[in-house]
Amino acid sequence: MGTVARPLGGPTAARDVVALQDLLESVSDYASRTTGYPPGPSDGLSALIGVPDGFDPARKHGLGLWDGDQLVAFGDVLLGYPAPEVAYIGLLVVRGGRHGRGLGRAMHDEVVAFARASASASASASASASASASASTSASVPPPVAITRLRLGIVATNADVAEPFWHSLGYEPTGETKPYRYDRLESTVTLWERPLERPGTFDGSPGPPGGRDRREEPPCASDRASP
């Protein structure tokens, strides 16, 4: 049986937090690289609901790939952060022991599809708002801005693992580097981006030459990084 994608949260939030915590504990080396500690007991909850200061929590969405009742991959996306046209990937992680099976790339495909659906919805809402404004003499609310770019941060202490994966999906460094600190761990985070839509690709990401790309599964970007 293949994996099934579904959002996390809502009516299943309590069970989803437990499943996400179990997933994060299966890749304790990622936590060690980005925090200097093993996974904490509230990391699952933090990954699911944590947002940057001032950001609307309703614009953060957690997505998962499930194999039966087991969460095998997780990704989250902040729509409209740090700019209205940007979707920021805060975390993408694959269960320990399930690497090398295409789950990281599949999880990314779900994130791209979600951002693409959001962009389509924004375009429809913008057209509707424009039509309403033309039929009204009263002041109108500015229409929503469609997502056009994907963005993420890579912590330097995780770069050797993360950078080949993100590069294989079409991301490139923006040239921005910011300080990163988690308790006693001091490092830097670099920002990477790619267009939401990439001409000549089916799902927005390049296909691997010669078959499956084995670089697709590292735990890659951290919610703790400041975009």
N, C-alpha and C positions, 0 to 999 in steps of 0.2 A: 504494500500500500504506500502511495506517495505522500508527501507532506501537504498540509492544508494551511493556507494563509488566512489569518483573521486578526483584527485589531485587539489590543489588550485594553482592559479597563471596562468601565460601565458596570453592568450587572455581574460580570465575572471578575471584577477587580481583585477581590480578596484571593481567589484561587490563582489569578494571574501573577500577583505579587509573589506568592509561594513558588510558582513555576519559574519566574524570572530569577528569584534568589538562587534556586537550585542550578539554573543555567550559569549564573555568574560564578558560583562556587566551583563549577566544573572547569573554569579557566582562571584559576587563582594566580597563574603567572602574569596574566594581563593586569590584574589589580596590583601586583607587586611592582611591575614596571612603571605604572602610572601614579601610584600612591605611596609605594614603599611598604605597603601592608598587604596581608591577605584580605579577601573580601570580608566586609563587615556585615553584621546581622541585618542592617537596614538598607543595604545596597540595592536590593530589588525594588523596594518602595521608592528610593531616591531616583533610580533610573527611570521609573515609570512616571513619576509626577514632578520631579525637579525641573525648574525652569530658571533662566537668568532673571536677575532683578528687573522688575518692571514689565516683563513679558507676560502676555495673556495666556494662562494655562490651557485655555480652550483651543489654542492654536498649536499645541503640542500633541502629537499622535504617536502612540507606540504600536508597532506592527510585529507580528510573530509568525514563524513557520512552526507548525505542530506536526509531530509524528504520533498519532493517537493522542494520548494525554500529556505527552512529553514535549516541552518547548525546546526546539533544536536550534533556533536562530531568532534573534531579536534585532530590530532596528527602530530608531525613533527619529522623527523629523519635526522641526519647528518651522511652520509656514509663516513667511514674512519676517524672518530674522536673519541677519541684523538689519536688512532693508526689505521693503515690501515685495520686491521681485525675487527674493532669495528664499530657498528652502534649505535649512541648516540640518545636516545629519549629526546628531549629538553622539550616537553610539550605534555601532553595528558589531554584533558578536555572535559567534557560532559555538555550540556546545562542544566541550572537550571530548575527544574521541570520535567526532563526526566531521573532522576536517578532511579536505581532499575529495569531497563528494559534490561540489558545486553549490553547497547551501549558502555560502556567503554571497555568491553572485546572484542566486535566486532571491535572497533577502533584499539585495540591492535593487533587483528588478521590481520587487513589490514597492519599495520606497519610491522609485522612479514613477511607477504607475500611479501611486497615490498622489505624488506631486503633479503629475500630468493631469489627473482628474480634477485636482484643485485648480490648476491653470484653466482648464476648460470651463469649470464652474464660474471662475472669476470673469472669464471672457463673456459668458452668457449674462452674468449679473451686470457687467459694464455696459453691454448693449442695451439691456433693459433699462438701466439707469439713464443712459443717454436718450433713449426714446421717451422716458418719463419727463426728463428735463426739457426736451424740446416741446412737449405738450403742456408745460407748466410755466407760469411766469414767476413762481416763487423760487427762492434759493434752493439748490439741491445739494445733497451730500456727495462728496467726490466718490466716483465709482471705485470698486476694489481693483488692485493691481495684480495682474497675472504673474505667476511664478515663471521665471525664465532661466534661473541659474540654481545650481546645487553647490553647497559649500560645506566644508568640514574642517576640523582642526586635528593635527597629528602632533602628539606630544613627542619630543625628541627622544625620550627614553623608550618609546615604542616604535620609533621610525623604521628601524631595520625590518621589523615584522610588517608594519602597516603600509609603507610607501609603495612596494611593488604591487600590492593588491589594488590600491586606489589608482595608481598609474595605469594598470591594465584596464580599468574602467573608464579611462579618459580624463581623469582629474590631473590638474597641473598646479604647481605652487603659484600663489598670487604674488609672492615677494614679501608678504606681511609675516612678521614674526613678533610674538608677544611673550612676555615673561609668564612662567607657569610655576605655581607653588602648591604643594599639598603637604601641610605640616612641615616635616623636615626635608622633603624632597623638593629640590629646586631645579627647574629645567626651563625649556621654552616650548611654545606651541607654534607650528607653522600652519598657515591657512591655505587650503587647496580648493579649487573650483573647477566646474565644467558646465557647459550649457545643459539645460534640461533636455532639449532636443538636439540630437547630433545627426546631421544628414548622412544617409548611406547606412544607417544601422536600424535594425528591427526594433530593439527594445531600449534604445538610448545608450547602449554600451557596446564597445567593440567586441567582436567574437575572437576567441583565442586562436592563434595560428596553429594549425596541425592538431586540433582537437581540444580537449578540456584543458583549461588553464588551472594549474595547481596552486595558483597564488590567491585563490579567492576566499579563503576562510579566516584570516587572522582577526582577533578582536582589534579594532582599528582606531576608533576615535572616542574621545572621552567626554562625557557630560561635564566633567570637572574643568575641561579646557574652556577658557574665555574666548568666544569668537571675536 
